[in-house]
Amino acid sequence: MDSSPKIAIVTGAGSGIGRYVAVALAQNGYSVVLAGRRKEPLEATALEVGQANYQTLVVPSDVKDPSSVRELFAKTKDAFGRLDLLFNNAGISGRAMPLEDLTYEHWKSVVDTNLTGTFLCTQEAFKIMKIQEPRGGRIINNGSISAHSPRPNSAPYTASKHAITGLSKVTALDGRKYDIACGQIDIGNASTEMAERMKKGVPQANGTIAVEPTMDPTDVARAVVYMASLPLDANVQFMTVMATKMPFIGRG
């Protein structure tokens, strides 16, 4: 039985969910390629990942830039020879803003990062996974509770996360012939930098401001590791992991 570590790319690995997932994957036998725009946070993640005694590769990259994405995957293949897992995690929420006040630049920035970046990385992963031996691999997309239901004033983010659901489905379908599995994890109120505002109160659909419960991001990482642990003939197509008491189920 091959005991060599599997190879994973985690985008947005410099902070938040990306960092937690990268560490958890390393603790479960993966060598991890850490991708993100800023080198220093990636190196901080690498220090945490390195405690699991598996190799890491830091590749500063911008998922919005096709040439940067191609370089990320080329460096991964050069260093490790294959790719077993891609966690498409890089994303931005953007500022809450009434739909009619959104600028084209703001819309484009969010959609380019969350949706186009995921597509570009998925495309490069396919190119490696379809021809490697053993063939295939797994892609996990970071969706959001917003892939199901919007928050007020969140048009770019919500639209991009709904689109991720469609991309996850077509990736799962088109990947079948190459033994590539694709699933999506939708996360609600993990206690990371992005969710700090939940503890101070955020706008609700009825116009009020309310503090929302959060959850430990370590539990999100455990969920991703479970999805990644399945054999390629089994797949978690969609998983929702959320703070139990957040106002999402029911009417608040």
C-alpha positions in Angstrom: 0.0 0.0 0.0 1.3 3.4 -0.9 2.1 5.4 2.2 3.3 8.6 0.5 1.4 11.7 1.5 -1.4 13.0 -0.8 -1.0 16.4 -2.3 -3.5 19.3 -1.7 -3.7 22.9 -2.8 -5.5 25.3 -0.5 -6.3 28.7 -1.9 -6.8 31.6 0.5 -4.5 29.7 2.9 -3.1 32.7 4.7 -5.9 33.2 7.1 -9.4 32.1 8.2 -10.9 28.8 7.0 -8.0 28.3 4.6 -5.4 28.2 7.4 -7.5 25.9 9.6 -8.1 23.5 6.7 -4.4 23.5 5.6 -3.3 22.6 9.1 -6.0 19.9 9.5 -5.0 18.3 6.1 -1.4 18.2 7.1 -2.4 16.6 10.4 -4.1 13.9 8.3 -1.2 13.1 6.0 -1.3 15.6 3.3 1.5 17.7 1.9 -0.1 21.1 1.3 0.5 23.8 -1.2 -0.5 27.1 0.3 -1.8 29.7 -2.1 -2.8 33.3 -1.5 -2.0 36.9 -2.4 0.4 37.7 0.4 3.5 35.8 1.2 3.8 36.6 4.9 0.5 35.1 6.0 1.2 32.1 3.9 4.5 31.6 5.7 2.7 31.9 9.0 0.4 29.1 7.9 3.4 27.1 6.8 4.8 27.3 10.3 1.7 25.8 11.7 1.4 23.2 9.0 5.0 22.2 9.4 4.4 21.0 12.9 2.7 17.9 11.3 6.1 17.0 9.6 4.8 17.0 6.1 6.2 19.2 3.3 4.6 22.5 2.4 5.0 24.7 -0.6 4.2 28.5 -0.3 3.1 30.0 -3.6 1.9 33.6 -3.5 -0.7 33.8 -6.2 -3.8 35.7 -7.3 -6.8 33.5 -8.3 -8.2 36.3 -10.5 -5.1 36.2 -12.7 -5.0 33.2 -15.2 -1.2 33.3 -15.6 -0.8 33.3 -11.8 -3.1 30.3 -11.5 -1.2 28.4 -14.2 2.0 29.1 -12.3 0.5 27.9 -9.0 -0.4 24.5 -10.6 2.8 24.2 -12.6 4.9 24.7 -9.4 2.7 22.1 -7.6 3.3 19.6 -10.3 7.0 20.3 -10.5 7.4 19.9 -6.7 5.1 16.9 -6.1 4.3 15.3 -9.4 0.6 15.1 -8.8 -2.5 16.7 -7.2 -5.0 14.8 -5.1 -7.1 17.6 -3.6 -8.0 21.2 -4.5 -9.8 23.2 -1.8 -11.2 26.3 -3.7 -11.4 28.5 -0.6 -10.2 32.0 -1.7 -13.0 34.5 -1.6 -14.0 38.0 -0.5 -17.3 39.3 0.8 -17.0 42.9 -0.2 -18.7 45.8 1.6 -22.4 45.6 2.3 -24.0 48.0 -0.1 -27.5 48.7 -1.5 -27.8 47.1 -4.9 -28.5 50.3 -6.7 -25.3 51.9 -5.3 -22.9 49.1 -6.3 -20.1 50.1 -8.7 -19.1 47.9 -11.6 -15.6 47.7 -10.1 -16.9 46.4 -6.7 -19.1 43.8 -8.4 -16.3 42.6 -10.7 -13.8 42.3 -7.8 -16.0 40.0 -5.8 -17.2 37.9 -8.8 -13.7 37.6 -10.2 -12.3 36.4 -7.0 -15.1 34.1 -5.8 -16.4 32.6 -9.1 -13.8 33.2 -11.8 -10.9 32.3 -9.5 -12.6 29.0 -8.6 -13.2 28.2 -12.2 -9.6 29.0 -13.2 -8.2 26.8 -10.4 -10.7 24.0 -11.2 -9.6 24.1 -14.9 -5.9 23.7 -14.0 -6.7 20.9 -11.5 -8.5 19.0 -14.2 -5.5 19.2 -16.5 -3.3 17.5 -13.9 -5.8 15.1 -12.4 -7.1 13.6 -15.7 -3.7 12.4 -16.9 -1.9 11.5 -13.6 -1.4 8.0 -12.4 -3.4 6.9 -10.4 -5.9 9.1 -12.2 -8.4 11.5 -10.7 -8.7 13.6 -7.6 -11.1 15.6 -5.6 -12.2 19.3 -5.7 -14.0 20.9 -2.8 -15.5 24.3 -3.3 -16.2 26.7 -0.4 -19.7 27.9 -0.9 -21.6 29.7 1.9 -24.9 29.9 3.6 -25.4 32.7 1.0 -25.4 30.0 -1.6 -28.9 29.2 -0.2 -30.2 32.5 1.1 -29.0 36.1 0.9 -28.1 38.6 3.5 -29.2 42.2 3.0 -27.1 44.3 0.6 -24.9 41.4 -0.5 -25.6 41.1 -4.3 -22.1 40.4 -5.6 -21.3 37.9 -2.8 -24.6 36.1 -2.9 -24.7 35.9 -6.7 -21.1 34.5 -6.8 -21.9 31.9 -4.2 -25.1 30.8 -5.9 -23.0 30.5 -9.1 -20.5 28.3 -7.2 -23.3 25.8 -6.6 -23.8 25.5 -10.4 -20.1 25.3 -11.0 -19.8 22.5 -8.3 -22.5 20.5 -10.0 -21.1 20.8 -13.5 -17.6 20.1 -12.2 -18.9 16.9 -10.5 -20.6 15.9 -13.8 -17.8 16.7 -16.1 -15.2 15.1 -13.8 -16.8 11.7 -13.8 -15.1 10.5 -16.8 -11.7 11.4 -15.3 -12.4 10.0 -11.8 -12.5 13.6 -10.5 -15.1 14.1 -7.6 -16.3 17.5 -6.7 -18.3 18.6 -3.6 -19.2 21.9 -1.9 -19.2 22.9 1.7 -21.5 25.8 2.7 -20.3 27.4 5.9 -22.3 29.6 8.3 -20.7 31.9 10.9 -17.4 30.2 11.5 -15.5 32.4 14.0 -12.8 33.8 11.7 -11.7 37.4 10.9 -14.5 37.6 8.3 -17.2 36.7 10.9 -16.0 39.0 13.7 -18.8 41.5 12.8 -21.3 38.8 13.8 -20.4 39.2 17.4 -21.1 43.0 17.3 -24.4 42.7 15.4 -25.3 42.5 11.7 -28.3 43.6 9.7 -31.2 41.2 9.4 -33.8 40.9 6.7 -36.4 42.7 8.8 -34.2 45.8 9.2 -33.0 45.1 12.7 -29.4 44.6 13.9 -28.7 41.4 15.8 -25.7 39.6 17.3 -25.4 36.1 15.7 -23.9 33.0 17.2 -20.6 31.7 15.7 -18.8 28.3 15.7 -15.3 27.0 16.0 -13.6 27.0 12.6 -11.7 23.8 13.7 -15.1 22.0 13.2 -15.3 23.3 9.6 -11.8 22.0 9.0 -12.8 18.6 10.3 -15.7 18.5 7.9 -13.5 19.3 4.9 -11.1 16.6 6.0 -14.0 14.1 6.1 -15.0 15.1 2.6 -11.5 14.7 1.4 -11.1 11.3 3.1 -13.6 9.5 1.0 -12.6 7.2 -1.8 -13.2 8.6 -5.2 -16.2 6.4 -5.8 -18.0 8.2 -3.0 -18.7 11.9 -2.7 -20.3 14.5 -0.4 -22.0 16.6 -3.0 -23.2 19.3 -0.6 -22.5 19.8 3.1 -23.8 22.6 5.3 -21.9 23.3 8.5 -23.2 26.2 10.5 -23.5 27.7 14.0 -26.5 25.8 15.4 -28.3 28.9 16.7 -27.6 31.3 13.8 -30.8 32.8 12.3 -30.8 30.8 9.2 -33.2 27.8 9.7 -36.8 28.9 10.1 -37.5 32.6 10.5 -34.8 33.8 12.8 
